[in-house]
Amino acid sequence: MLIKQPHDIASSEITPESIYLRRREFMTGAGIALAGMAAPSWALAEKLDARAATPAMADKGFYTSEDKTPFKDVARYNNFYEFGTDKGDPARYADALTVDPWSVMVEGEVGKPGTYALEDLLKGIDLEERIYRLRCVEAWSMVIPWIGIPLHKLLAKVEPTSKAKYVEFTALYRPEEMRGQRSRFSTIDWPYVEGLRMDEAMNPLTLMATGLYGQELPKQNGAPFRLVVPWKYGFKSIKSIVKVRLTEKQPATTWQQLAPQEYGFYANVNPNVDHPRWSQKYERRLPNSLFDPNRIKTRMFNGYEAQVAHLYKGMNLRRYY
C-alpha cells in the first residue's frame, strides 16, 4: 500500500515551542535536567545521538540504535482523530487545545482514588528518556526519543487492589477545542478509550509520556500526557489522557467496538496476522518517498519479543489479535 506523505505544513501551523514549554519548570523539578530545552529540534537530536546507551538499556528494550525519525516528521504526521482524519490535521489544528492546567481522574480498584493535578500525580517519580519504535497499523513507523515515567511506578503510587485486572484509559472530550469530535462525519463514540491487561501495564517498557526529543510533548502528539506501549500498534497509545480506571473486567476499547473484525483488544504487532485490508508483513519507516520507500520487514512484537513474549505464552495470537 502506498503511504501518503505528510503535507507541507508551514512552521506557523505547528504548535509553538513557547506554548508547550510553559510547563518545563515541572519537567526539571520532576528529576530530569534537559539543558537547552528551548534549542532547535535538530540541536536536541544531535545531543541525543551523542549519548551512549549502556548494554543494560538495550537489553531491557529501552534503547534502539536505529536511526531516529526527524522531529519535523514526528510533529506533523500523526493519527489523532480528535483533530481530524488526515495525518496533517493534528499539526494544523491542535494549537486550539488547552493543556495547562491538566488533571487526571484515578478511579476503580485503587486505594487512592481521586482527581489529581498532573504535576501532583507525577511528583516524586523521575522522568526517563527512552528511544522506542512506534508502529502504526497502516504500515508506517517511527523511532522516537520519548520522555516519561514508567506506568508501573504511577500505578504503585495509587495502590491497585487485588481485584485490579485491567487498566482503562480515557482521553479528553472537549469538542469546542477538538474539531474532530464535533465533525458530523465522525463514526467514533467519543471520548476515546483504550485499555491494557494489568501485567501489560506493569511491564517496565510501558511508558506514560510527557515529552519527546528533549522537549515537552507537542499538542499534536498527545500533550500533555499519553500512553506509549512500544510492542503494540500505535492506536493503542492513547493521547491526552484525563482518566485512568482500574477494573476487574476487560474494558471495551474504542476501535474494538467500532470495528471488531479489524481491531482486537491486544493490538500486538504481529507480521503473521494481516489486517483485513492490508498486509502487516512490511512497514515504511518515516521519512520515506515514492522513490525511497524505506520499506523494512515487520518484527514480531515490533522487535520487543525478548521483553514481552512471556506475557502471551499459550495464547492463540491469531484469535487474540
C-alpha positions in Angstrom: 0.0 0.0 0.0 1.4 3.4 -0.9 1.6 5.6 2.1 0.6 9.2 1.7 3.3 11.6 2.5 2.9 14.5 5.0 1.7 17.7 3.5 3.9 20.7 3.5 2.9 22.5 6.7 4.0 26.0 7.5 6.1 26.2 10.7 3.5 28.7 12.0 0.9 25.9 11.9 2.9 23.6 14.2 2.4 24.1 17.9 4.8 26.9 19.0 7.5 25.9 21.5 6.6 28.9 23.7 3.3 27.2 24.4 4.3 23.6 25.3 7.5 24.8 27.1 5.4 26.6 29.8 5.5 23.6 32.0 9.2 22.9 31.7 9.8 24.0 35.3 7.9 20.9 36.3 9.9 18.8 34.0 13.1 19.9 35.6 11.7 19.6 39.1 10.5 16.1 38.4 14.0 14.9 38.1 15.3 15.4 34.6 17.5 18.4 33.7 17.3 18.8 29.9 19.7 21.6 29.3 18.8 23.6 26.2 15.2 22.6 26.1 14.3 25.6 24.0 17.0 24.8 21.5 16.0 23.9 17.9 14.9 20.3 17.5 17.9 19.5 15.2 20.3 20.5 18.0 18.4 18.4 20.5 18.5 15.4 18.1 22.3 15.9 17.8 22.7 15.9 21.6 20.6 12.7 21.9 22.7 11.0 19.2 25.8 11.7 21.1 24.6 9.8 24.2 25.9 6.3 24.5 23.5 3.6 25.6 24.6 1.1 28.2 24.2 -2.6 27.3 21.6 -2.9 30.1 19.4 -0.2 28.5 19.5 -2.1 25.2 18.9 -5.5 26.8 15.8 -4.1 28.6 14.5 -2.6 25.3 14.7 1.0 26.5 17.1 1.9 23.6 17.5 1.2 19.9 20.4 2.2 17.7 18.1 2.6 14.7 18.0 6.0 13.0 15.6 8.3 14.8 12.7 9.8 12.8 13.4 13.6 12.3 11.4 15.8 14.7 9.7 17.6 11.8 8.1 14.3 10.7 7.2 13.2 14.3 5.5 16.6 14.8 3.5 16.8 11.6 2.5 13.3 10.7 0.0 11.9 13.2 -3.1 9.9 13.9 -5.1 12.0 16.4 -8.7 11.7 15.2 -9.9 14.2 17.8 -8.5 16.8 15.3 -9.3 15.1 12.0 -8.6 12.0 10.0 -5.8 13.4 7.7 -2.3 12.8 9.0 -1.6 16.6 8.9 -4.8 17.7 10.7 -3.3 17.4 14.3 -0.4 19.7 13.5 -2.8 22.1 11.7 -5.5 22.3 14.4 -4.1 21.1 17.8 -3.0 24.6 18.8 -6.6 25.1 19.9 -6.2 22.7 22.7 -5.7 24.0 26.3 -3.2 21.7 28.2 -2.5 23.9 31.2 -3.8 23.2 33.8 -4.4 19.5 33.4 -5.9 17.0 35.8 -6.3 13.2 35.7 -9.0 11.3 37.5 -7.9 7.9 39.0 -10.7 5.6 40.0 -11.8 2.0 40.3 -9.8 -0.7 42.1 -7.3 1.6 43.7 -6.5 2.5 47.3 -6.0 6.2 46.5 -8.7 7.3 44.0 -9.2 11.0 43.2 -8.7 13.7 40.7 -5.0 14.7 40.6 -3.3 17.7 39.1 -0.9 16.2 36.6 2.1 17.7 38.5 0.9 16.0 41.7 0.3 12.7 40.0 3.9 12.6 38.6 5.5 14.2 41.7 8.3 12.2 43.1 8.7 9.9 40.0 11.8 10.6 38.0 11.3 11.2 34.3 13.2 8.9 32.0 14.3 9.1 28.4 13.8 6.1 26.1 14.1 5.6 22.4 11.2 3.4 21.2 9.8 2.4 17.9 6.2 3.3 17.2 4.4 1.1 14.6 1.1 2.2 13.1 -1.4 -0.3 11.9 -1.5 1.4 8.4 2.1 0.1 7.9 4.2 3.2 8.7 6.5 3.5 11.6 8.8 5.9 13.5 11.7 5.8 16.0 11.2 8.4 18.7 13.2 9.5 21.8 10.4 9.7 24.4 10.4 11.3 27.8 8.1 10.0 30.5 7.5 7.8 33.5 7.1 4.0 33.7 3.4 3.3 34.2 4.1 0.7 36.9 5.5 3.5 39.1 2.4 5.6 38.7 0.1 2.7 39.4 2.1 1.8 42.6 1.5 5.4 43.8 -2.3 4.9 43.6 -2.2 1.5 45.2 -4.1 -1.1 43.0 -6.2 -3.6 44.9 -6.1 -7.3 44.4 -9.2 -7.0 42.1 -7.4 -4.8 39.5 -7.0 -7.0 36.4 -7.1 -4.2 33.7 -6.3 -0.6 33.3 -8.7 1.6 31.3 -7.6 5.0 29.9 -10.0 7.7 28.7 -8.9 10.6 26.5 -10.1 14.2 26.7 -13.5 15.1 25.3 -13.6 18.7 24.5 -15.3 19.3 21.1 -15.1 23.1 21.4 -11.3 22.7 21.1 -11.0 19.3 19.3 -12.7 19.8 15.9 -12.7 16.1 15.0 -15.1 15.4 17.9 -17.7 17.8 16.5 -17.4 16.5 13.0 -20.8 15.2 11.7 -18.7 12.6 9.7 -17.1 11.0 12.7 -18.1 7.4 13.5 -16.2 7.3 16.8 -18.2 7.3 20.0 -16.2 9.9 22.0 -14.3 10.0 24.2 -11.6 7.7 23.0 -11.0 4.7 25.3 -8.1 2.2 25.5 -7.0 -0.5 27.9 -4.3 -2.8 29.0 -4.2 -6.0 30.9 -2.6 -5.5 34.3 0.6 -7.4 33.5 1.0 -5.4 30.3 0.6 -2.1 32.3 3.1 -3.3 34.8 5.7 -4.2 32.2 8.8 -1.9 32.5 8.5 -0.9 28.8 5.1 0.7 29.2 5.5 4.4 29.4 3.4 7.4 30.2 5.0 10.1 28.0 5.2 13.8 28.8 7.7 14.7 26.1 9.8 13.7 23.1 13.0 14.8 21.5 14.2 16.6 24.7 11.2 18.9 25.0 7.6 18.8 26.2 5.1 16.8 24.2 3.7 18.8 21.3 -0.1 19.1 21.4 -0.5 17.1 18.1 1.5 14.2 19.7 -0.9 13.9 22.7 0.1 16.6 25.1 0.4 16.7 28.0 0.1 13.0 28.9 -0.1 10.0 26.7 0.5 6.3 26.7 3.3 4.6 24.8 3.3 0.8 24.5 6.1 0.0 22.1 5.2 -3.6 21.2 1.6 -2.7 20.2 0.2 -0.8 17.2 0.1 2.9 17.6 -3.7 3.2 18.1 -3.2 1.6 21.5 -1.1 4.6 22.7 -4.0 6.8 23.7 -3.3 10.6 23.7 -4.3 13.5 26.1 -5.4 11.2 28.9 -7.8 12.5 31.6 -8.9 9.3 33.3 -7.2 6.1 34.5 -9.6 3.4 35.9 -8.5 0.1 37.3 -11.1 -2.6 36.8 -11.8 -6.3 37.3 -13.3 -6.6 33.8 -11.8 -6.1 30.4 -12.6 -2.6 29.1 -14.5 -2.0 25.9 -12.0 -0.1 23.8 -12.8 2.4 21.1 -11.6 0.6 18.0 -12.6 -2.8 19.2 -16.2 -1.5 19.5 -16.0 0.3 16.2 -14.5 -2.5 14.0 -14.0 -5.7 16.0 -13.2 -7.6 12.8 -10.2 -5.4 12.3 -9.0 -4.3 15.7 -8.7 -6.5 18.8 -8.1 -5.7 22.4 -4.4 -6.7 22.4 -3.2 -4.9 19.2 0.2 -6.6 19.4 2.4 -6.1 16.4 2.3 -9.4 14.6 3.6 -9.8 11.0 1.8 -13.1 10.7 -1.7 -11.7 11.2 -2.8 -9.4 8.4 -5.2 -6.6 8.8 -8.3 -7.5 6.7 -7.5 -4.7 4.2 -3.6 -4.9 4.1 -0.6 -7.0 4.9 1.3 -6.4 8.1 4.5 -8.1 6.9 6.2 -4.9 6.0 6.3 -1.3 7.2 7.5 2.0 5.9 9.8 3.9 8.2 9.3 7.6 8.1 10.7 9.6 6.4 10.1 8.0 3.0 9.1 8.8 -0.5 7.9 7.2 -3.7 11.5 6.8 -4.8 12.9 5.9 -1.4 10.1 3.8 0.3 12.3 2.9 3.3 10.5 -0.4 3.5 11.5 -2.9 6.1 10.2 -6.2 7.5 7.9 -6.0 10.4 9.2 -7.8 13.5 7.2 -9.8 16.0 6.1 -7.6 18.9 7.7 -4.7 17.0 11.1 -6.0 17.9 10.4 -6.3 21.6 9.8 -10.1 21.6 12.5 -10.8 24.2 10.9 -8.4 26.7 7.2 -9.2 26.2 6.6 -12.6 24.6 6.2 -14.3 28.0 3.1 -12.2 28.6 1.2 -14.2 25.9 2.6 -17.7 26.4 0.0 -20.2 25.5 -2.3 -17.7 23.8 -3.6 -18.1 20.3 -2.3 -14.8 18.9 -4.4 -15.1 15.7 -7.5 -15.2 17.9 -6.4 -12.7 20.4 -5.1 -10.1 18.0 
